[in-house]
Amino acid sequence: MQGYEWWPVHGFVHQDRVYWIHEQAFLIKQTGEDWQAWALICPDCRSSLHYQSFSDEIKCFTCNFQWTADEARNHLDLRPVKFIRQQLHILYKKKR
């Protein structure tokens, strides 16, 4: 797929764990042998969320909309995932 590349998930993956990958938030979920990843999307401006603080609150760098991690789980954008050399990767749009 042109304009996209597979980026690795860093660290050990736990079920229903939010990971910050390349400064963007993803919810990683394991169901049996299958893995799925969701990008957390801002409900206000629809951009991918960026990590703002070490607390449970998330702030969108694009529009400054602020919410909790629990609220973020209601706005998920499914991304394909696969294993490359025993490491989980997410399909992600290339940086310009």
Sequence and secondary structure as in RCSB ss.txt:
>XXXX:A:sequence
MQGYEWWPVHGFVHQDRVYWIHEQAFLIKQTGEDWQAWALICPDCRSSLHYQSFSDEIKCFTCNFQWTADEARNH
LDLRPVKFIRQQLHILYKKKR
>XXXX:A:secstr
 TTEEEEE  S   TTEEEEETTEEEEEEEETTEEEEEEEB TTT  B B   SSSEEE TTT  EEEHHHHTTS
EEEE EEEETTEEEEEEE   
